[in-house]
Amino acid sequence: MTDFQLGLVAMGGTFVVGVLIFNKWQEHKAKKNMDQAFSGAHDDVLMNADLTPSSAEVHMRHEPHMDFDPSIQQTPAESVSHQAPLPQRTLQQEKELAVDELIDCIIPLEFDTPIRGEKLLTEINSLRYVGKKPVHFVGLGHDGDREEIAHGGVFTALFAGVQMVSRAGPLNELEYSEFVSKLREIGDRLNAHSDIPDMNQVMASARDLHQFVSEHDAQLSVNILANGAPWAINTLLAALEKQGFDVRPDGRLVMPDGDGGVLFSLSTNVSVSDSLTSRLTLLLDVPCVAPERDGFGAMSACARSLSARLGGTVVDDGNQAISKAALDEIAEQVSEFYTAMAESQIPAGSLRAQRLFS
């Protein structure tokens, strides 16, 4: 090998070493900047009343879109005509029970003689789902009130309810037939008399309720795009936890609402095997968050806080900076959305809404 060739090899080796050193320095600098951004005393974006949404444009993910006229909609309560008559209860009382006559198809089983809760629990334990639709039970006590079935209780009737709709779709004929068949088996063992609703009426009610769910299945998202180099996932996750996010067992990053629920979630938009990301997405599941929590305002404030600390820009799905006019328009639609849901007896954030939009 000539002196010239040896010189080229030496120069190449020096260049490679220089690149490695530069990369390590960049990584160290990014980590140091992120640590500094989250290590200081910062305002809690969910507690600071002075943080109001800034200029932004929010991309709405929903099916279908939120442009609806509440005045011409049939409420779910109007469509559920086949249900077995139950003692009248207030909405608050109704939400406290597992069986809900607005969103469940309910079949009563009347006993010849009262039956203890222990025996009922043994019988109904095997019937918790038909297909992907959950099944719930409540009993009728001696005082005429519906109660959760529990040990020590004595009941004169049983009410079985299968949920008619979820985000996966409405109750279908096969699921309903399975529900009726298994319930009849339970009734035979308990010497109970049942009143089975007509399948066609049940399917019609399920379709009507599914239409409501489809029209109100709205999600709002905002994105944070890195202005420079991508963020390291490991360092980023630690920073997000300092911001208040929880990492759930399924890997989701969520902002708690303070009462055990979720205010909004965050995605890094990469797989678990990736080490870098240049984009974060915050997502609000609108029908599952109560209006008084102001999930939209909290999510917008959090996005702006994160973008400032990480060196990013709040953008829509097309990577366009969010505008004030679009944000105001979306905020008005969210308010109308909440009003329409409340008028339909399925207020956003309620147990009913959380069951339907699961």
C-alpha positions in Angstrom: 0.0 0.0 0.0 1.4 3.4 -1.0 1.9 6.4 1.3 -1.0 8.1 -0.6 -3.4 5.2 0.1 -2.3 5.0 3.8 -3.0 8.7 4.0 -6.5 8.2 2.6 -7.3 5.4 5.1 -6.1 7.6 8.0 -8.2 10.5 6.8 -11.3 8.2 6.4 -10.8 6.9 9.9 -10.5 10.4 11.3 -13.7 11.4 9.6 -15.7 8.4 11.0 -14.5 9.1 14.5 -15.5 12.7 14.1 -19.0 11.8 13.0 -19.5 9.5 16.0 -18.3 12.2 18.4 -20.6 14.8 16.8 -23.6 12.5 17.0 -22.9 11.8 20.7 -22.6 15.5 21.3 -25.9 16.2 19.6 -27.6 13.5 21.6 -26.2 14.8 24.9 -27.2 18.4 24.0 -30.8 17.3 23.1 -31.2 15.4 26.4 -29.7 18.3 28.4 -32.2 20.8 26.8 -35.2 18.5 27.4 -34.2 17.9 31.0 -33.8 21.7 31.5 -37.2 22.3 30.0 -39.0 20.0 32.4 -36.8 20.3 35.5 -37.8 23.8 36.5 -40.9 25.1 38.3 -43.6 25.3 35.6 -47.3 26.0 35.8 -49.6 23.1 35.8 -51.5 23.5 32.5 -54.6 21.9 33.9 -54.7 24.1 37.0 -53.7 27.6 35.7 -56.8 29.5 34.8 -54.7 32.1 32.9 -53.8 29.6 30.2 -56.4 30.0 27.4 -56.2 28.4 24.0 -54.0 30.3 21.5 -54.1 30.5 17.8 -54.6 27.0 16.5 -56.3 24.8 14.1 -57.7 21.5 15.4 -58.2 18.5 13.2 -61.4 16.7 14.2 -61.4 12.9 13.9 -65.0 11.6 13.9 -67.5 9.5 12.0 -69.5 11.3 10.7 -68.6 15.0 11.1 -70.1 17.2 13.8 -72.3 19.3 11.6 -75.7 18.1 12.9 -79.1 19.7 13.6 -80.2 18.7 17.1 -83.7 19.9 16.5 -84.5 17.2 13.9 -82.9 14.3 15.8 -84.9 11.5 17.4 -83.6 11.0 20.9 -82.6 7.5 22.0 -85.4 7.6 24.6 -88.0 8.0 21.8 -86.8 4.9 20.0 -86.8 2.5 22.9 -90.4 1.4 22.8 -90.1 -2.4 23.3 -88.6 -2.3 26.8 -90.3 -4.0 29.7 -92.0 -1.5 32.0 -89.8 -0.7 35.1 -90.4 1.4 38.1 -89.8 5.1 37.3 -86.4 6.4 38.3 -84.5 9.6 37.9 -81.5 9.8 35.5 -79.2 10.0 38.4 -80.7 6.8 39.9 -80.6 5.1 36.5 -76.9 5.8 36.1 -76.2 4.0 39.4 -77.5 0.7 38.2 -75.9 -1.8 35.9 -79.0 -2.2 33.8 -80.1 0.9 31.9 -83.4 0.9 30.0 -82.2 3.6 27.6 -79.2 1.7 26.2 -80.0 -1.9 27.1 -82.5 -4.4 25.8 -84.1 -5.6 29.1 -85.8 -8.9 29.7 -87.5 -9.5 33.0 -87.6 -12.9 34.8 -90.4 -13.1 37.5 -90.0 -15.8 40.2 -92.8 -17.9 41.7 -91.1 -17.5 45.1 -88.4 -15.1 46.3 -84.8 -16.2 45.6 -81.7 -15.3 47.5 -78.9 -13.3 45.9 -76.3 -16.0 46.4 -78.3 -18.4 44.1 -78.9 -15.7 41.5 -75.2 -14.8 41.4 -74.3 -18.5 40.7 -76.8 -18.7 37.9 -75.9 -15.4 36.1 -72.1 -15.6 36.5 -71.7 -17.4 33.2 -73.7 -14.8 31.2 -71.6 -11.7 31.0 -71.3 -11.2 27.2 -73.0 -12.3 24.0 -70.6 -11.7 21.2 -68.9 -8.4 22.2 -72.0 -6.9 23.9 -71.9 -6.8 27.7 -74.8 -8.3 29.8 -75.8 -6.9 33.2 -78.3 -7.9 35.8 -80.3 -6.2 38.6 -82.9 -7.6 40.9 -86.3 -6.5 42.3 -86.3 -6.4 46.1 -89.3 -6.8 48.4 -89.7 -3.0 48.7 -90.2 -2.8 44.9 -86.9 -1.1 44.2 -84.3 -2.4 41.7 -81.0 -3.3 43.4 -77.7 -4.7 42.5 -77.7 -8.4 43.1 -75.6 -9.2 46.2 -75.1 -11.9 48.8 -77.7 -11.6 51.6 -80.3 -10.0 49.4 -83.7 -11.5 48.5 -85.3 -10.8 45.2 -88.7 -11.4 43.6 -87.6 -10.7 40.0 -84.5 -10.4 37.8 -83.9 -7.9 35.0 -81.3 -8.9 32.4 -80.0 -6.2 30.0 -77.8 -6.6 27.0 -76.2 -3.4 25.7 -77.7 -2.6 22.3 -74.8 -0.6 20.9 -71.1 0.0 21.3 -68.5 1.6 19.0 -68.1 -1.9 17.4 -71.7 -1.6 16.1 -75.3 -2.4 17.1 -76.7 -5.6 18.6 -77.3 -8.2 15.8 -79.7 -11.1 15.4 -77.2 -13.7 16.3 -76.2 -11.9 19.6 -79.8 -11.3 20.5 -80.7 -15.0 19.9 -77.8 -16.1 22.0 -78.9 -13.7 24.8 -82.5 -15.0 24.7 -81.5 -18.7 24.6 -79.1 -18.4 27.6 -81.6 -16.4 29.5 -84.3 -19.0 29.0 -81.9 -21.7 30.3 -81.4 -19.6 33.5 -85.2 -19.0 33.7 -85.9 -22.7 33.5 -83.5 -23.5 36.4 -85.0 -20.7 38.5 -88.7 -21.5 37.6 -89.0 -18.0 36.3 -91.4 -16.5 33.8 -90.0 -14.3 31.1 -91.4 -11.8 28.6 -89.3 -11.9 25.4 -89.4 -8.7 23.3 -89.9 -9.1 19.5 -86.6 -9.4 17.7 -87.5 -7.0 14.9 -88.4 -4.3 17.5 -85.1 -4.8 19.3 -83.1 -4.7 16.1 -84.9 -1.4 15.1 -84.1 0.1 18.5 -80.5 -1.0 18.3 -80.1 0.6 14.8 -81.7 3.9 16.0 -79.3 4.0 19.0 -76.4 3.2 16.7 -77.3 6.1 14.5 -77.1 8.4 17.5 -73.7 6.9 18.5 -72.4 7.3 14.9 -73.5 11.0 14.8 -71.9 11.8 18.1 -68.7 9.7 17.9 -66.4 12.8 17.8 -62.7 13.0 18.6 -60.4 16.1 18.5 -56.7 16.0 18.0 -53.8 18.5 17.9 -50.2 17.7 17.0 -46.8 18.9 18.1 -44.1 18.9 15.4 -40.4 19.1 16.2 -38.8 22.2 14.9 -35.4 20.6 14.8 -34.0 17.2 15.5 -36.4 14.4 16.6 -36.9 13.7 20.3 -35.4 10.7 22.0 -38.3 8.5 23.2 -36.8 7.4 26.5 -36.0 11.0 27.5 -39.4 12.2 26.1 -41.4 9.7 28.2 -39.7 10.8 31.4 -40.5 14.4 30.5 -44.1 13.6 29.8 -44.5 11.9 33.1 -43.2 15.1 34.7 -45.9 17.0 32.7 -48.5 14.9 34.4 -49.1 12.0 32.0 -49.6 8.5 33.2 -48.4 5.4 31.4 -51.2 2.8 31.5 -50.5 -1.0 31.6 -51.6 -1.2 27.9 -48.8 1.4 27.0 -51.2 4.3 26.5 -50.1 7.8 27.7 -53.1 9.6 29.3 -53.7 12.8 31.2 -55.8 11.8 34.3 -58.9 13.9 35.1 -58.3 13.7 38.9 -61.2 11.3 39.5 -59.8 8.1 38.1 -60.8 8.8 34.5 -59.0 10.1 31.4 -59.0 13.7 30.2 -57.1 13.1 27.0 -54.4 10.9 25.6 -51.1 11.3 23.8 -49.4 9.2 21.1 -45.8 9.3 20.0 -46.8 8.0 16.6 -44.0 5.4 16.5 -43.7 1.7 17.3 -42.3 0.4 20.5 -39.1 -0.5 18.7 -38.4 3.0 17.5 -36.1 5.3 19.6 -36.9 8.7 18.0 -40.1 10.7 17.1 -40.6 14.1 15.6 -44.4 14.2 16.2 -46.7 14.0 19.1 -50.5 13.7 18.9 -52.9 14.7 21.7 -56.4 13.2 21.4 -59.7 14.1 23.2 -62.5 11.6 23.2 -65.3 14.2 23.3 -68.4 12.2 24.3 -66.5 10.5 27.1 -65.4 13.7 28.9 -67.8 15.8 30.9 -68.2 19.5 29.7 -67.3 20.9 33.1 -63.8 19.4 32.8 -63.1 21.6 29.7 -61.1 18.8 28.0 -60.7 20.8 24.8 -59.2 23.8 26.6 -57.0 21.7 28.8 -55.7 19.7 25.8 -54.9 22.9 23.9 -53.1 24.5 26.8 -51.1 21.3 27.3 -50.1 21.2 23.6 -48.9 24.8 23.7 -46.9 24.1 26.9 -45.3 21.0 25.5 -44.4 22.7 22.2 -42.7 25.6 24.1 -40.7 23.2 26.3 -39.7 20.7 23.6 -39.0 23.2 20.8 -42.0 22.3 18.6 -45.0 23.8 16.8 -48.7 23.0 17.3 -50.0 21.9 13.9 -53.0 20.1 12.4 -52.7 16.8 10.6 -51.6 18.6 7.4 -48.7 20.1 9.4 -50.2 23.6 9.1 -50.0 25.9 12.1 -53.3 26.1 14.0 -55.4 29.3 13.5 -57.4 31.2 16.0 -60.5 31.3 13.8 -60.6 27.5 13.4 -60.1 27.0 17.1 -63.0 29.3 18.0 -65.2 27.5 15.4 -64.4 24.1 16.9 -65.0 25.4 20.4 -68.5 26.5 19.4 -69.2 23.1 17.8 -68.1 21.4 21.0 -70.5 23.4 23.0 -73.4 22.6 20.7 -72.3 18.9 20.8 -72.5 18.8 24.6 -75.9 20.5 24.5 -77.3 17.9 22.0 -76.0 15.0 24.0 -77.5 16.3 27.2 -80.9 16.8 25.5 -80.7 13.2 24.3 -80.4 12.0 28.0 -76.8 10.8 27.2 -74.7 13.6 28.6 -71.0 13.6 27.7 -68.9 12.0 30.3 -71.8 10.1 31.9 -71.8 6.4 32.6 -74.2 6.0 29.7 -71.9 7.8 27.3 -68.9 5.9 28.5 -70.7 2.6 27.9 -71.9 3.5 24.5 -68.6 4.9 23.3 -66.5 2.0 24.5 
